[in-house]
Amino acid sequence: MRLNPAGEVPVLVHHGNVITDPVQIMDYLDQNFRDEGMAKLIPEEGSMYYHRVQHYRELLDSLQMDAYTHGSILHPEITVDSHIPAYATTRIRAQIGNTESELKKLAEENPELKDAYMAKTRRLKHKLFDHDNMKYLKKILDELEKVLDQVETELQRRAEETPEEGSSQSWLCGEFFSMADVSLAVTLHRLKFLGLSRRYWGNGNRGNLEAYYERVLERPSFRRVLGHVNNILISAVLPAAFRVAKQHVPAFVGTTLLIGILGGATYLAFLYLKTRMLITRW
């Protein structure tokens, strides 16, 4: 809370720089933690690919992943083959009920941060109201259909650009793996984790998207960073993530408060793993 009065995670602290915006964190990592000779994940401004990458990056990063996560926990009936253990779901629901009292307690223990905690309380209550509303969930899940339709169309364009058998397959925006692919890969893996994947791809539905996800799963770097996540119990996701993060120069600062709030462990893991993918550089 002292690093980011909004009480949001992740926060990156590196060489005195404190960065709280997830997009800026990703950009910082791409600019400062790239081996010599390695291509940037964001093409140079003015290049033919720059606006395409930025478009899909912004489109995918605008998705309400926290709402999908919380909605899947609060309403498991919308999911199929969720990887969230039933007992973990029950535990998180109970923690959600304690959100307001936990924040009030923290406000009392840290009077200098009282206003920030109370503002956080109001935002969380409003967010919880929306994420527990089936009408709202249906709306945003339907909107996700349109986004993935656009992605499917773009992937079809890439397939048509490289029709020769045996030629190297392209990624979302071209022959190179870009920041847009980081966003797409982690989004698809999270939807699979939540039990929402069957709604959006498979069984003849969005075949390009299904093939793309299968290719991502085969990447050694993906398996090192994300391949095991769907087999980890929620209670272990964040501790494991931060143990790994401490092995690297940047410091990712979280708050234990959010681990137990609104399914924060799973959503913070989603944000963390996007940054972790950059550190391993695919």
C-alpha positions in Angstrom: 0.0 0.0 0.0 2.9 2.3 0.7 4.4 1.6 -2.7 1.1 1.9 -4.5 -1.7 3.8 -2.7 -4.3 2.1 -4.9 -3.4 -1.2 -3.2 -2.9 -2.9 -6.6 -0.4 -5.6 -7.6 2.0 -6.3 -9.1 4.6 -3.6 -8.3 8.1 -3.7 -9.7 11.0 -2.2 -7.7 14.3 -2.0 -9.6 17.2 0.3 -9.1 15.1 2.8 -7.2 12.3 2.7 -9.8 8.9 1.9 -8.6 6.5 0.9 -11.4 2.9 0.1 -10.6 1.2 -0.2 -14.0 1.3 -3.7 -15.4 1.7 -2.5 -19.0 4.6 -0.3 -18.0 6.2 -3.2 -16.0 6.1 -5.4 -19.1 7.6 -2.6 -21.2 10.4 -2.0 -18.6 11.3 -5.7 -18.6 11.4 -5.9 -22.4 13.7 -2.8 -22.5 16.0 -3.7 -19.7 16.2 -7.6 -19.5 16.9 -8.6 -23.1 19.9 -10.6 -24.1 22.2 -9.2 -26.8 20.9 -10.0 -30.2 17.5 -11.0 -29.0 14.5 -9.4 -30.8 12.3 -7.1 -28.9 8.8 -8.2 -28.1 7.5 -4.8 -29.2 8.5 -3.9 -32.7 10.0 -0.5 -33.3 7.6 2.4 -33.8 7.0 3.0 -37.4 7.6 -0.6 -38.4 4.8 -2.4 -40.3 4.1 -4.6 -37.3 4.1 -2.0 -34.5 0.5 -1.0 -34.6 -0.7 -4.6 -35.1 1.1 -5.7 -32.0 -0.1 -2.8 -30.0 -3.7 -3.3 -31.1 -3.8 -6.9 -30.0 -1.8 -6.3 -26.9 -4.3 -3.5 -25.8 -7.3 -5.6 -26.8 -6.2 -8.6 -24.8 -4.9 -6.7 -21.9 -8.3 -4.9 -21.6 -10.0 -8.2 -20.9 -11.5 -8.4 -17.4 -9.5 -11.4 -16.2 -10.2 -10.7 -12.6 -13.9 -10.8 -13.3 -13.6 -14.1 -15.2 -11.5 -15.5 -12.2 -13.8 -14.3 -9.5 -17.0 -15.2 -11.5 -15.7 -18.8 -12.0 -15.1 -19.2 -8.3 -18.4 -17.6 -7.2 -20.4 -19.4 -9.9 -18.7 -22.7 -10.8 -21.7 -23.7 -12.8 -20.4 -21.5 -15.6 -17.3 -23.7 -15.9 -16.4 -27.1 -17.3 -13.4 -29.1 -16.1 -12.1 -26.3 -13.9 -8.6 -26.9 -12.5 -9.5 -25.0 -9.3 -10.0 -27.7 -6.5 -13.5 -27.6 -5.0 -12.1 -27.1 -1.5 -10.0 -24.2 -2.6 -13.1 -22.6 -4.1 -14.9 -23.0 -0.8 -11.9 -21.5 1.0 -11.8 -18.5 -1.3 -15.5 -17.9 -0.9 -15.1 -17.8 2.8 -12.2 -15.3 2.5 -14.3 -13.1 0.2 -16.8 -12.8 3.0 -14.0 -11.5 5.3 -12.8 -8.9 2.9 -14.3 -5.8 4.5 -13.4 -6.8 8.1 -9.8 -7.5 7.0 -9.5 -4.1 5.4 -10.9 -2.3 8.3 -8.5 -4.1 10.6 -5.6 -3.0 8.4 -6.9 0.5 8.4 -6.9 0.5 12.2 -3.4 -0.9 12.4 -2.1 1.6 9.9 -3.9 4.9 10.6 -1.7 6.8 8.2 -3.0 4.5 5.4 -6.7 4.6 6.6 -7.9 6.6 3.6 -6.2 4.3 1.1 -7.6 1.2 2.8 -11.1 2.6 2.9 -11.0 3.6 -0.7 -9.8 0.0 -1.5 -12.8 -1.3 0.5 -15.2 0.7 -1.6 -13.6 -0.4 -4.9 -13.6 -4.1 -3.9 -17.2 -4.1 -2.7 -18.3 -2.6 -6.0 -16.2 -5.1 -8.0 -17.5 -8.0 -5.9 -21.1 -6.9 -6.6 -20.4 -7.0 -10.3 -18.5 -10.2 -10.3 -21.2 -12.0 -8.4 -23.9 -10.8 -10.9 -24.7 -13.5 -13.5 -26.1 -10.9 -15.9 -22.8 -9.0 -15.8 -20.8 -12.2 -16.1 -22.8 -13.3 -19.2 -22.3 -9.9 -20.7 -18.5 -9.9 -20.4 -18.2 -13.6 -21.4 -20.2 -12.8 -24.5 -17.9 -9.8 -25.2 -14.9 -12.2 -24.9 -16.4 -14.3 -27.7 -16.1 -11.2 -30.0 -12.5 -10.6 -29.0 -11.5 -14.2 -29.6 -13.4 -14.1 -33.0 -11.1 -11.2 -33.9 -8.0 -13.2 -32.8 -9.2 -16.3 -34.7 -9.5 -14.1 -37.9 -6.0 -12.7 -37.4 -4.6 -16.2 -36.9 -6.3 -17.3 -40.1 -4.5 -14.4 -41.9 -1.2 -15.7 -40.6 -2.0 -19.2 -41.8 -2.8 -17.9 -45.3 0.5 -16.0 -45.4 2.5 -19.2 -44.8 0.6 -21.9 -46.8 3.6 -24.0 -47.8 3.8 -27.3 -45.9 6.9 -27.4 -43.7 7.4 -23.6 -43.6 7.7 -22.0 -40.2 4.4 -21.2 -38.6 3.6 -17.6 -37.7 2.4 -16.2 -34.4 -0.4 -13.8 -33.8 1.1 -10.7 -35.5 3.8 -12.2 -37.7 6.7 -14.7 -37.9 8.0 -13.4 -34.5 6.8 -14.0 -31.0 5.6 -10.6 -29.7 4.1 -8.9 -26.6 0.7 -9.6 -28.1 1.5 -13.4 -28.0 2.5 -13.1 -24.3 -0.9 -11.6 -23.6 -2.7 -14.2 -25.7 -0.8 -17.2 -24.4 -1.4 -16.4 -20.7 -5.0 -15.5 -21.4 -5.7 -18.8 -23.0 -3.9 -20.7 -20.2 -5.9 -18.9 -17.6 -9.2 -19.6 -19.3 -8.2 -23.3 -19.4 -7.4 -23.1 -15.7 -10.7 -21.6 -14.9 -12.7 -24.2 -16.8 -13.8 -21.7 -19.5 -11.8 -23.1 -22.5 -14.5 -25.4 -23.9 -16.8 -22.4 -24.4 -14.2 -20.7 -26.6 -12.3 -23.3 -28.6 -12.2 -27.0 -29.4 -14.5 -29.5 -31.1 -14.3 -27.5 -34.4 -14.8 -24.2 -32.7 -12.0 -21.6 -33.5 -9.6 -24.1 -34.9 -6.8 -21.6 -35.4 -7.0 -20.6 -31.7 -7.0 -24.2 -30.6 -3.9 -25.0 -32.8 -2.2 -21.8 -31.5 -2.7 -22.9 -27.9 -1.4 -26.4 -28.6 1.8 -24.9 -30.2 2.2 -22.6 -27.1 2.0 -25.6 -24.8 4.8 -27.3 -26.7 7.3 -24.5 -26.2 10.0 -25.5 -23.6 10.0 -22.1 -22.1 6.3 -22.1 -21.7 6.4 -25.4 -19.9 9.1 -24.2 -17.6 7.1 -21.1 -16.6 3.4 -22.0 -17.0 3.1 -25.7 -17.9 2.7 -26.9 -14.3 0.5 -24.1 -13.1 -2.8 -25.9 -13.7 -1.6 -28.7 -11.4 -0.7 -26.4 -8.5 -3.2 -25.8 -5.7 -4.3 -22.2 -5.5 -2.8 -21.9 -2.0 0.6 -22.7 -3.4 0.6 -20.5 -6.5 1.8 -17.3 -5.1 4.4 -18.6 -2.7 6.0 -20.6 -5.5 5.8 -17.6 -7.8 7.5 -15.2 -5.5 10.2 -17.7 -4.5 11.1 -17.9 -8.2 10.9 -14.1 -8.7 13.4 -13.5 -5.9 16.0 -15.3 -7.9 16.0 -12.4 -10.4 17.1 -8.8 -10.1 13.7 -7.1 -10.3 11.6 -7.2 -7.1 7.9 -8.0 -7.5 6.1 -6.6 -4.5 2.7 -8.0 -3.5 0.5 -7.7 -0.5 -0.6 -10.6 1.6 -4.0 -8.9 1.8 -4.8 -9.6 -1.8 -3.9 -13.3 -1.6 -7.1 -13.9 0.3 -9.4 -11.3 -1.3 -11.6 -12.0 -4.3 -9.6 -14.9 -5.4 -6.6 -12.6 -5.5 -4.1 -15.5 -5.5 -5.2 -16.7 -8.9 -5.5 -13.3 -10.5 -2.1 -12.1 -9.1 -0.6 -15.3 -10.4 -2.0 -14.4 -13.8 -0.3 -11.0 -13.7 2.9 -12.4 -12.2 3.2 -15.1 -14.8 3.0 -12.6 -17.7 6.0 -10.8 -16.2 7.7 -14.1 -15.6 7.4 -15.1 -19.2 9.3 -11.9 -20.1 12.1 -12.7 -17.8 12.6 -16.1 -19.4 12.4 -14.4 -22.8 10.6 -17.2 -24.6 
